Amino acid sequence: MGTRPLLNRRLAGMGSTIFAEMSALAAATGSINLGQGFPDRDGPREIAEAAAQAVLDGRGNQYPPGPGIPELRAAITEHQQRFYGLAYDPDTEVLVTAGATEAIAAALLALLEPGDEVIALEPFYDSYAACIAMAGATRVPLTLRAPAFRPDLDELRALITPRTRLLLINTPHNPTGTVLTPDELRTIAELACEHDLLVITDEVYEHLVFAGAHRPLAALPGMRERTVAISSAGKTFSFTGWKVGWVTGSPELVAAVRTAKQYLTFVSAGPFQYAVADALRLPDSYFDTLRADLLRKRDLLAAGLAAAGFEVFRPEGTYFITTDITPLGETDGLEFCRKLPERCGVVAIPNVVFYDNTEAGRSLVRWAFCKADSVLEEAVSRLRRL
Ligand SMILES: Cc1ncc(COP(=O)(O)O)c(C=O)c1O
């Protein structure tokens, strides 16, 4: 095979994800895993039953239609109308994907040319860097800095060059918990229009906002025709293993993303699509209870982390808390997380892995609070040993 590296150079250095490393460490040490962002309780029983029933009834067991089953596409458009007043045509403006992850990959592969620049909020969700690289494009970070983690919009303006093709915006933002304000969204939209940029919005935490409400960028003037909005069922309905996601946007944008998507997975998870259609139509009380439960868990874990000596940045959305380990006399989050299971039987994620500007993330550590109260209480009690 000669001396040429096996792995394509665009993926060089992107070995296994930090989640694999930390989840393996959790299993090996019997630690409480507050690393990876998955709930320890499944979503609503009736939605699980709907999936099981679809399998038994033979709905979706064979290749579903490429854009997604019509029932789910209709439910997605109803959801966008119900929560945001956004109208989409289920036939031409909606695409069902294998989770938000595939939607992100297909959108970036479809819309980018080698040499294009993508400005993304840093810290980045880890698949962004890999997919931008696979598209042959270059990522340009707009760094969210502690303690406020707000985007510096003058810096954003300065980062835009003639090569900038796309803004990749994640709100509510993982891992900082930042929810962009109406003013921030307005400025981002104005810059996108002024420089004729495409925008991808990753809104997978849209229903996990604790103060105010989630506002889709696509709702702002001039944005509908340039925005690929992405979400998924994983976080909202606590079925992260089902991998049902979706894209909404103009017919032209959706057609482009569909072109890439059809050669990635072609289609996905037929029976789950029926169940997610039901889930999207759950009453408001479902969404309110989800949020209230997670708010209580956020406050429980935030208080425990503060009592253990961390500087806690209380998130406005998502189910993650970012902390700074400096008050504990620590400086290196990666080293801290690698030793934490042995020291006190808890696993967390070092934020530094989500940064290009590693200095901005070196002492930050992320904790997931989508876990049973008893698990969070036990984690907090173990962390007191620090
Ligand atoms: C910001 C963000 N985008 C996308 C995803 C992936 O979503 P899915 O599981 O639907 O592929 C995640 C999952 O953690 C995420 O945090």
PDBQT file of the ligand as one rigid body, heavy atoms in Angstrom, charges set to zero:
ROOT
HETATM    1  C1  LIG A 401     -25.621  20.980  17.863  1.00  0.00    +0.000 C 
HETATM    2  C2  LIG A 401     -25.973  19.610  17.428  1.00  0.00    +0.000 A 
HETATM    3  N1  LIG A 401     -26.303  19.391  16.148  1.00  0.00    +0.000 NA
HETATM    4  C3  LIG A 401     -26.621  18.164  15.699  1.00  0.00    +0.000 A 
HETATM    5  C4  LIG A 401     -26.626  17.076  16.542  1.00  0.00    +0.000 A 
HETATM    6  C5  LIG A 401     -26.943  15.711  15.974  1.00  0.00    +0.000 C 
HETATM    7  O1  LIG A 401     -28.280  15.482  15.918  1.00  0.00    +0.000 OA
HETATM    8  P1  LIG A 401     -28.850  14.059  15.445  1.00  0.00    +0.000 P 
HETATM    9  O2  LIG A 401     -28.664  13.114  16.576  1.00  0.00    +0.000 OA
HETATM   10  O3  LIG A 401     -30.275  14.323  15.114  1.00  0.00    +0.000 OA
HETATM   11  O4  LIG A 401     -28.070  13.634  14.253  1.00  0.00    +0.000 OA
HETATM   12  C6  LIG A 401     -26.300  17.252  17.884  1.00  0.00    +0.000 A 
HETATM   13  C7  LIG A 401     -26.267  16.096  18.795  1.00  0.00    +0.000 C 
HETATM   14  O5  LIG A 401     -25.694  16.127  19.854  1.00  0.00    +0.000 OA
HETATM   15  C8  LIG A 401     -25.964  18.550  18.334  1.00  0.00    +0.000 A 
HETATM   16  O6  LIG A 401     -25.629  18.772  19.610  1.00  0.00    +0.000 OA
ENDROOT
TORSDOF 0
